[in-house]
Amino acid sequence: MTAIDDKKVTLLALLDLSAAFDCVDHDILLSRLQSRFGLDGAVLSWIRSFLTDRTQRVGFGGRLSAEIALIFGVPQGSVLDPSCFCSTRPNCSTSSRLLD
């Protein structure tokens, strides 16, 4: 608070990653899991089935919207979500194991 008290220029930058998982492209994710981590066969098929055929709808005022297919995003709350998101970012550390 000293800079503000002294009337100096003060800057605060905030980065909100709360919706970061919503932007993960499934095809890119699967491709990178195969090329970076060497996943293939049954494991890659399992992750593909985990991501595909997901839908979303919104309820408001007692009414439901039509279902839409989700082609982006990683299901949140799973053990895979941080690793899956991180594997799509070019400068994200991949030193941690994918499936702890």
N, C-alpha and C positions, 0 to 999 in steps of 0.2 A: 504494500500500500504506500510505500515511501514515494515511489515514482508518481503516483496519482496525487499525493499530497503536495509534491514539489511541482505539480502542473507540467510534468514531462509527458511526452507521447507514450501511451501505453496501449499495447495490443494483446488481445486474447484470441487465440485460434482454437476452435473446438472441432473435432472430427467425430462424426456420428456414424458408426458402423453397424447400427442396429438393423439396417435393412440389407447389409452386405450379402447375407446368405440368399437373399431373394434374386440376386443377379447372376448366379452361377449357371452357366449353360451346360446342360447335361452331356451333350456330345463332346464338348471340349473337356469336361471333367473326365469322362470315360477314356478319352484318348490320352490324356495326361497320366491317368492312373496306370494305363498300360505302358506308356513310354517311360515315365519317370520311375515308377515303382515296380515295373515288370509284372503287373497283375494280368492274368489271362484265365482262360478256362472257366471253371466253376465259380471262382471268386469274382471275376469281372462280370459274369452272368448274374450272380447274386446282387451285386451293387447295381447293375443295370435294372434288374427287376424291382429293386428298392426305390429307384428313381422314376420309373416309368408308370404310366397308367394312373397318375395321381390327378385328382380334380379338386376344384375349389368352388365354393358358392358362398354367398353372403346372405345373412338373414337380418332383416330390419322391419320393425313394426309388424311382426307376425307373418311377413312374406319372405319367400326365398327367391333369390336370383337363379338364373339358369346356371348349370354347371359349366365350367370351362376347364380345359385340359391345362395342366401345368407343365411347361417345357423348360422352365428355369427354376432355380432354387433347390436348396438341399433341405430335406425335412429336418427341422430344428428339434433339439432335445435328444438326438441320437448320438451315439459315440462317434459316428463318422463325420458329423457336421464340421468340426474345426479342421480336420485333416482334408476333407473334400474341398472345403473353401480354400484352404491354404495351397492345395496343389494346383489351383487355377491361377494363383497370383505369381507373377514372375520373380519377385524379390522376397517372397515369403520363405522363411526357413523350413526346410524339409528334413531337418536333423532328427526330429522326433519320429518315432515309429508310427506307421499308419494305423495299425490295428493293435493298440495296447489292450 
